[in-house]
Amino acid sequence: MLLKDVRWKKFKIVEILGNSNNSKAYHSENLKFSIQNEKGIPYITRTNLNNGFFSIVKYDDYKINPANTITLGAENAKYFYQPYPYITGNKMYYYNSKKINKYSGLFITECLNDSIKNCGFGYGMGLTGTRSDTRNFMLPINDNDEPDFEFMEQYIKNILFKEINDIKEYCKSVILNINNKSIPNLSEKNWKAFNINYIFPYIQRGKRLKKGDHKIGNIPYVSSTMMNNGVDNFIGNKEGKRFDNCITIANSGSVGASFYHQYEFIGSDHITAFKNEKFNKYIYLFLTTIVSRISDKYSFNREINDFRISNEKVLLPVNEDGNPDYEYMEQYVKNIMHYQYTKYLNFLED
């Protein structure tokens, strides 16, 4: 059944989810973040991206919020369904209702977000838990004019089933199109230092575009965030410095955070773009990790300016002639991708 084929009714949020709960605030500077595969607990903050997820923090004596709840950030005014126990940053709230499960919770979360579109909530007027509780939102109903949780659950299950199958097909296509070859380990290669401007003939900083001047659109806006491949927003501005098929490095904020972008984007003045027309995505992905190591020399108080970048050097694996071994870099990344996509596929098919 389609959404347009069911009946809908208005409910107060508190009627369905109960009263909101204030979440204990934990500030990032006081947390110890997990590294690599260390176990920990999700840290949820006021962001519109990535389900509110910021990072994994090491276990400690936290007041942990329960799984199967819906979070709300006051200033970003965004609801997210949380399937796992978690802690949060400042000005966060959550709903803990026994009426919902993973699937109906995801459905209701989208209905909640739809109900606050263009309502003016945000950094100027925070959507607190109290304000949220008394708001109205629409839900599909059954023959008794009650929320149709069964429909919500099945609707989301149908979407997930399709998406999982799409991901499986994508994984299969990636695996088929990448040749996995035996190559030396990184430790078996000779390495040599090269100037950044020798590797990348095109190095250019982005251009400042004030947040208040952002227009609604679908062009990625890349800034100094270390999350979401550096994408801070999606905008529709015609002005701004545009880049594509390149690496960016954050020169302030999350200094040294580096990402590869194979799409067109607008870059802020907090990033610098590195480009070489001869590189493909596999070479770029290898170099992204290498470039990110520059971050060890910088911090929030020591930014990467144009002069410093032009004098930076990076270590690269070399061939028998002492030149950067781009063929090796390409195959190294292909091997990793072949392994990872095979792993994803096996997980989805279990």
C-alpha positions as CSV (number, residue, x, y, z in Angstrom):
1,M,0.0,0.0,0.0
2,L,1.2,3.5,-0.9
3,L,1.3,6.5,1.5
4,K,-1.4,8.2,-0.6
5,D,-3.7,5.1,-0.2
6,V,-3.9,5.2,3.6
7,R,-5.9,7.6,5.9
8,W,-4.0,10.1,8.0
9,K,-4.8,11.8,11.2
10,K,-3.2,14.6,13.4
11,F,-1.8,13.7,16.8
12,K,0.1,15.6,19.4
13,I,3.7,14.2,19.8
14,V,3.2,13.7,23.5
15,E,0.1,11.4,22.8
16,I,2.2,9.0,20.8
17,L,5.7,9.2,22.3
18,G,5.1,10.5,25.8
19,N,7.0,13.4,27.3
20,S,10.5,14.1,26.1
21,N,13.5,13.5,28.3
22,N,16.4,15.8,28.8
23,S,19.6,14.0,27.8
24,K,22.7,14.5,30.0
25,A,25.2,16.7,28.1
26,Y,28.8,15.5,27.5
27,H,31.2,18.0,25.9
28,S,33.6,16.6,23.3
29,E,36.7,18.1,25.0
30,N,36.0,15.9,28.1
31,L,35.5,12.7,26.2
32,K,38.0,10.0,25.1
33,F,37.3,8.9,21.6
34,S,37.8,5.3,20.5
35,I,40.3,4.6,17.7
36,Q,40.3,1.9,15.0
37,N,38.3,-1.1,16.2
38,E,38.1,-0.2,19.9
39,K,34.7,-0.8,21.5
40,G,32.7,2.1,22.8
41,I,29.4,3.9,22.7
42,P,28.0,6.3,20.0
43,Y,28.2,10.0,20.8
44,I,25.2,11.9,19.3
45,T,25.3,15.7,18.8
46,R,23.3,18.5,17.3
47,T,24.0,17.9,13.6
48,N,21.7,17.4,10.6
49,L,23.9,14.7,9.2
50,N,24.9,11.1,9.8
51,N,22.0,10.3,12.2
52,G,23.4,12.8,14.6
53,F,26.5,10.6,15.0
54,F,29.8,12.3,15.9
55,S,32.1,9.5,16.9
56,I,32.5,6.5,19.2
57,V,33.7,7.2,22.7
58,K,35.4,4.9,25.2
59,Y,33.2,3.4,27.9
60,D,33.1,5.3,31.1
61,D,30.7,6.1,33.9
62,Y,28.2,7.8,31.6
63,K,24.4,8.2,32.0
64,I,23.5,6.2,28.9
65,N,20.3,6.8,27.0
66,P,18.4,3.6,26.0
67,A,18.3,2.1,22.5
68,N,15.1,2.3,20.4
69,T,14.6,6.0,21.1
70,I,14.2,9.1,19.0
71,T,16.6,12.0,19.6
72,L,16.0,15.7,19.0
73,G,18.7,18.5,18.8
74,A,17.3,21.8,19.9
75,E,19.3,24.1,17.7
76,N,19.6,21.9,14.6
77,A,15.9,20.9,15.0
78,K,16.3,17.4,13.6
79,Y,14.8,14.1,14.8
80,F,16.8,10.8,14.5
81,Y,15.9,7.2,15.4
82,Q,18.7,5.6,17.6
83,P,18.8,1.8,17.5
84,Y,21.7,1.5,20.0
85,P,22.4,2.9,23.5
86,Y,24.2,6.3,23.3
87,I,25.3,9.5,25.0
88,T,24.8,13.0,23.7
89,G,26.2,16.5,23.5
90,N,24.6,19.7,24.7
91,K,20.9,20.6,24.3
92,M,19.7,17.2,23.3
93,Y,16.4,15.4,24.1
94,Y,15.0,12.0,23.5
95,Y,11.6,10.1,23.4
96,N,11.5,6.7,24.9
97,S,8.2,5.0,23.9
98,K,7.4,1.3,24.2
99,K,4.9,1.7,21.3
100,I,7.7,1.8,18.7
101,N,10.2,-0.6,17.3
102,K,13.1,-0.2,14.8
103,Y,10.8,0.0,11.8
104,S,7.9,2.1,13.1
105,G,10.5,4.3,14.9
106,L,12.1,5.1,11.5
107,F,8.7,5.9,10.0
108,I,7.6,8.1,12.8
109,T,11.0,10.0,12.8
110,E,10.4,11.0,9.2
111,C,6.8,12.1,10.0
112,L,8.3,14.2,12.9
113,N,10.9,15.9,10.6
114,D,8.2,16.5,8.0
115,S,6.0,18.3,10.6
116,I,8.7,21.0,11.4
117,K,9.7,21.9,7.9
118,N,9.7,25.7,7.3
119,C,8.6,26.3,10.9
120,G,11.5,28.6,11.8
121,F,13.2,26.3,14.3
122,G,17.0,26.4,14.4
123,Y,19.8,28.4,16.0
124,G,17.6,31.4,16.3
125,M,14.7,29.5,18.0
126,G,15.6,26.1,19.4
127,L,13.2,23.3,19.2
128,T,13.3,22.2,22.9
129,G,11.7,19.1,24.3
130,T,8.9,21.1,25.8
131,R,8.1,22.8,22.5
132,S,8.3,19.5,20.7
133,D,5.9,17.7,23.0
134,T,2.9,19.9,22.3
135,R,3.4,20.0,18.5
136,N,1.1,18.2,16.1
137,F,2.2,15.7,13.4
138,M,0.4,13.4,11.0
139,L,0.4,9.6,11.1
140,P,-1.4,6.9,9.1
141,I,-4.4,5.4,11.0
142,N,-6.2,2.1,11.0
143,D,-9.9,1.3,11.0
144,N,-10.2,2.4,14.6
145,D,-8.7,5.8,13.8
146,E,-5.6,4.9,15.8
147,P,-2.0,5.0,14.6
148,D,-1.4,2.1,12.2
149,F,1.9,0.8,13.6
150,E,1.6,-2.4,11.6
151,F,1.5,-0.4,8.3
152,M,4.4,1.8,9.4
153,E,6.5,-1.2,10.2
154,Q,5.7,-3.0,6.9
155,Y,6.3,0.1,4.9
156,I,9.8,0.5,6.2
157,K,10.6,-3.2,5.9
158,N,9.7,-3.0,2.2
159,I,12.0,0.0,1.7
160,L,14.9,-1.7,3.5
161,F,14.4,-4.9,1.5
162,K,14.7,-3.0,-1.7
163,E,17.7,-1.0,-0.6
164,I,19.6,-4.0,0.7
165,N,19.1,-5.8,-2.7
166,D,20.3,-2.6,-4.5
167,I,23.4,-2.6,-2.3
168,K,24.0,-6.3,-3.0
169,E,23.9,-5.6,-6.8
170,Y,26.2,-2.7,-6.4
171,C,28.7,-4.7,-4.4
172,K,28.6,-7.4,-7.1
173,S,29.2,-4.9,-9.9
174,V,32.2,-3.4,-8.0
175,I,33.8,-6.8,-7.4
176,L,33.4,-7.8,-11.0
177,N,35.0,-4.6,-12.3
178,I,38.1,-4.7,-10.0
179,N,40.9,-7.1,-10.6
180,N,42.5,-8.3,-7.3
181,K,46.3,-8.8,-7.9
182,S,49.1,-9.8,-5.7
183,I,51.4,-6.9,-5.0
184,P,54.2,-6.2,-2.4
185,N,53.2,-5.0,1.1
186,L,53.7,-1.3,1.9
187,S,56.7,-2.2,4.1
188,E,58.3,-4.0,1.1
189,K,58.3,-0.9,-1.1
190,N,60.9,1.9,-1.2
191,W,59.6,5.3,-0.2
192,K,60.8,8.8,-1.1
193,A,59.8,12.3,-0.1
194,F,58.2,14.6,-2.7
195,N,57.0,18.2,-2.6
196,I,53.2,18.5,-2.6
197,N,53.3,20.8,-5.7
198,Y,55.3,18.2,-7.6
199,I,52.5,15.7,-7.1
200,F,49.7,18.2,-7.6
201,P,50.2,20.9,-10.3
202,Y,46.9,22.5,-9.4
203,I,46.7,23.7,-5.7
204,Q,44.0,26.3,-4.9
205,R,42.2,27.5,-1.8
206,G,38.4,27.7,-1.8
207,K,36.5,31.0,-1.4
208,R,34.6,32.3,1.6
209,L,30.8,31.9,1.4
210,K,29.0,33.1,4.5
211,K,26.5,30.6,6.0
212,G,23.8,33.2,5.9
213,D,24.2,33.5,2.2
214,H,23.7,29.8,1.5
215,K,20.8,29.1,-0.9
216,I,18.8,25.8,-0.9
217,G,20.2,23.4,-3.5
218,N,21.9,20.1,-4.1
219,I,25.5,21.1,-4.7
220,P,27.9,19.8,-2.0
221,Y,29.5,22.6,0.1
222,V,32.9,21.3,1.4
223,S,34.4,23.0,4.4
224,S,36.6,22.1,7.4
225,T,34.4,19.4,9.0
226,M,36.1,16.0,9.5
227,M,32.7,14.2,9.0
228,N,30.8,13.2,5.9
229,N,33.7,13.5,3.5
230,G,34.1,17.2,4.4
231,V,30.6,18.0,3.1
232,D,29.1,20.6,5.5
233,N,25.9,21.4,3.6
234,F,24.1,21.2,0.2
235,I,23.5,24.6,-1.5
236,G,22.3,26.1,-4.7
237,N,24.5,29.2,-5.0
238,K,25.8,30.1,-8.4
239,E,28.7,32.1,-6.9
240,G,31.5,30.3,-5.0
241,K,34.7,28.5,-6.0
242,R,33.9,25.2,-7.7
243,F,36.1,22.1,-7.9
244,D,35.7,18.5,-9.0
245,N,37.7,15.2,-9.1
246,C,40.3,16.3,-6.5
247,I,41.5,16.0,-2.9
248,T,40.7,18.6,-0.3
249,I,42.5,19.3,2.9
250,A,41.1,21.4,5.8
251,N,43.5,24.3,6.4
252,S,41.6,25.4,9.6
253,G,39.0,23.9,11.9
254,S,39.7,20.1,11.6
255,V,43.1,20.9,10.3
256,G,44.5,18.3,8.0
257,A,41.2,16.4,7.4
258,S,41.6,15.1,3.8
259,F,39.0,13.7,1.4
260,Y,38.6,12.7,-2.2
261,H,35.7,14.2,-4.2
262,Q,34.8,12.7,-7.6
263,Y,31.8,15.1,-7.9
264,E,31.5,18.8,-8.5
265,F,31.4,20.9,-5.3
266,I,31.8,24.4,-3.9
267,G,34.8,24.8,-1.6
268,S,34.9,27.2,1.3
269,D,38.1,29.2,2.2
270,H,38.7,26.7,5.0
271,I,39.9,24.0,2.5
272,T,42.6,23.8,-0.2
273,A,42.1,21.6,-3.3
274,F,44.8,19.4,-4.8
275,K,44.4,18.2,-8.4
276,N,46.3,16.3,-11.0
277,E,44.4,15.6,-14.3
278,K,46.3,12.3,-14.8
279,F,45.1,10.7,-11.6
280,N,42.1,8.3,-11.3
281,K,40.0,7.8,-8.2
282,Y,42.1,4.9,-6.9
283,I,45.3,7.0,-7.0
284,Y,43.5,9.9,-5.4
285,L,42.2,7.6,-2.6
286,F,45.7,6.4,-1.8
287,L,47.0,9.9,-1.8
288,T,44.2,11.2,0.4
289,T,45.5,9.0,3.3
290,I,49.1,10.2,2.6
291,V,48.0,13.9,2.6
292,S,46.0,13.6,5.8
293,R,49.2,12.7,7.7
294,I,50.2,16.4,7.3
295,S,47.7,17.0,10.2
296,D,50.3,15.7,12.7
297,K,52.2,19.0,12.2
298,Y,49.2,21.3,12.6
299,S,46.4,22.2,15.0
300,F,43.5,24.6,15.5
301,N,46.1,27.2,16.6
302,R,48.5,26.5,13.7
303,E,46.6,26.5,10.5
304,I,47.8,25.4,7.1
305,N,48.4,28.6,5.0
306,D,49.3,28.7,1.3
307,F,53.0,29.2,2.1
308,R,53.2,26.2,4.4
309,I,51.4,24.0,1.8
310,S,53.8,24.9,-1.0
311,N,56.7,23.7,1.2
312,E,55.1,20.5,2.5
313,K,56.5,17.1,1.5
314,V,54.9,13.7,1.5
315,L,56.4,10.2,1.5
316,L,55.3,8.0,-1.5
317,P,56.2,4.5,-2.7
318,V,58.5,4.6,-5.7
319,N,59.3,2.5,-8.7
320,E,62.7,1.3,-9.9
321,D,63.3,4.8,-11.4
322,G,62.7,6.5,-8.1
323,N,59.5,8.1,-9.3
324,P,56.1,7.8,-7.5
325,D,54.7,4.4,-8.3
326,Y,51.2,5.3,-9.2
327,E,50.5,1.9,-10.7
328,Y,51.2,0.3,-7.3
329,M,49.1,2.9,-5.5
330,E,46.2,2.2,-7.8
331,Q,46.3,-1.5,-7.4
332,Y,46.8,-1.2,-3.6
333,V,43.5,0.6,-3.3
334,K,41.7,-1.8,-5.8
335,N,42.8,-4.7,-3.6
336,I,41.3,-3.0,-0.5
337,M,38.1,-2.2,-2.3
338,H,37.8,-5.8,-3.6
339,Y,38.2,-7.2,-0.1
340,Q,35.8,-4.7,1.6
341,Y,33.0,-5.1,-1.0
342,T,33.3,-8.9,-0.8
343,K,33.1,-8.5,3.0
344,Y,30.0,-6.3,2.7
345,L,28.3,-8.7,0.3
346,N,28.9,-11.7,2.5
347,F,27.5,-9.8,5.5
348,L,24.3,-8.9,3.6
349,E,23.8,-12.4,2.3
350,D,24.1,-14.1,5.7
